[in-house]
Amino acid sequence: MLNWGSVRGGKSYLVDCASNSNGPWTQVAVTTDTQAVISNLVSGTKYYFRVRALGAAGLGPWSDIAAKMAA
């Protein structure tokens, strides 16, 4: 499970995933929560994630990239 802090004014969050920190990136979730469960990952493989908020003002900047190992 991924989780992140809320962004003021954020109504939903877009989550991207990649197998390399430089991409290419694939959108894997859109949620109104500050967490997401990403499925269809290969166990023992390292993945990179980034998140950004969408609110009344439009899309925010991407978060810092986080790396996680799939369970």
N, C-alpha and C positions, 0 to 999 in steps of 0.2 A: 504494500500500500504506500502511495505517495501522499505526503501532506505538506502544506505550506501555510504561511500566514495570510490573513485576509488583506485586501487592498481597499482602502477607503474609496467608496463609490463603485467598487467592482460588483457587477451583477452576476457575472459568470466568468469562468476561467477556462482557457484553452491550454491543453497539455500536449506537447510534442515529445516524440521519442526518436532516438537514433542509436545505431550501434557504434558510432564514432562521434567524438565530441565536436567534430567539424561538420556533421551531417552526412548525408542528406536527412532532413527531418520529416517525420510523418505525424500528423495529428492523430492522437490516440484517445483523446477524451475531451468532452466539453461538459462542464459541470457547474452548478451553482454553489457547490460545497467547496471547502478548502482541503479536500482529499479526494483521491481517486484510486480505484483498483484497476490495474492494467492487466489484461489477460493475453493469452497466446504468446507469452514470452518463453524463451528456451532456458530451462533451469541451468544455473551455473554460468550464465552469460552476463557480461557487464553491459548495461544500457545507460544511456545518457538522456536526461530529461530537462525540459525547460517549460515554464508556465508564464502566461500573461493574462491580465484581467481585461474584461470588456465591460464598459460602463456607459453612461450617458455621453461622456466625452469621447467615446470611441475606444480603440485598442490601446492598452498601455504597453510599455517596453517589456521585452522578455526578461525573465529572471536570470540570475546566474545559473549556469549549467550544473546539475547535480548528477552524480553517477551512483547507480545502485546495481547490485548483483541480484539477478532473478533467483528466487527460492527454488 
